[in-house]
């Protein structure tokens, strides 16, 4: 009989560069329904030096990228081992890790998540499931977003699942298919401007709340071509660097006004995505942006007929780590974990690579 209960560690590093999210999770399948328990979870912040290296990676040449990948793999393995040892986790079916995205160019058939080198399985001495995006891009897909299969399997009670991280992404059912796509940048831009003021981030959107909306900037942001494109579609930091920041910098104003305007832009694009389907549905919001009370208030104001839920802290902060844990389990079961309906790949498939540690010698 096939195994129906799994004990895994989900690992996620997002483009907002908050740090590495780790979650020790149990996943159980009973009567064709998956359920989960998050036993313990934490976020390990990056040092300022690592934040700078990860930010700069987009500009690295091949040799520097290889070195970055090697160094990050060592860093990530150390973080995972510390987590396992701290909580004395002794039974682990797999570590399921997203890695950290440095380059994402699906239009060129290319995506790179560092921290997925084969040596990491030996470093953590565990079965390691990783590199979830590459296969989808090879198959003609966007390689993102990947977590919607988890929205379908674990959060069926919500009409829409919205993640607010470095980028916002949404998933929902349409004509029996799971649809998902990236809506707009969020924390990649907000943190960039908060950093310029000496803050890691704008806590709760407090700085933005003191600003004013700049109508011309808001119109320019909303006119960006990406928003008129049909899905499937996805975003990477390349988009922020090449498109969004130049638009922001064309307008001379205070940082607080730019933050206020960009949050308004995010709320408008998110509300537009939901209203175009069914504004009377229920919306689950997770990710670090769920703590931006100014942004959440703007979203709610634009969606008066939508029931908006921000769940418990573990689900808010660690939903992506949880869902990459699920993707890893589905890969171990050789079951579909990526649907072509939201990535645009040629077909549904079981994505990811399973790495096994070398057997320890016996004496």
Secondary structure, DSSP 8 states (H G I E B T S, - for coil): ----EEEEEEEEE-TT---EEEEEEEEEEETTEEEEEEEEEEEE---HHHHHHHHHGGG--HHHHHHHHHHHHHHHHHHHHHHHHHTT----SEEEEEEEEEEEEGGGTEEEEES--THHHHHHTS-EEE-TTHHHHHTTS-----THHHHHHH-TT-SEEEEESSEEEEEEEETTEEEEEEEEE-HHHHHHHHHHTT-SS-GGGHHHHTS---HHHHHHHHT-GGGGS-SS----HHHIIIIIHHHHHTS---HHHHHHHHHHHHHHHHHHHHHTT-TTSEEEEESGGGG-HHHHHHHHHH-TTSEEEE--HHHHHHHHHHHHHHHHHHHHTT---B-HHHH--SS-B---EEE--------
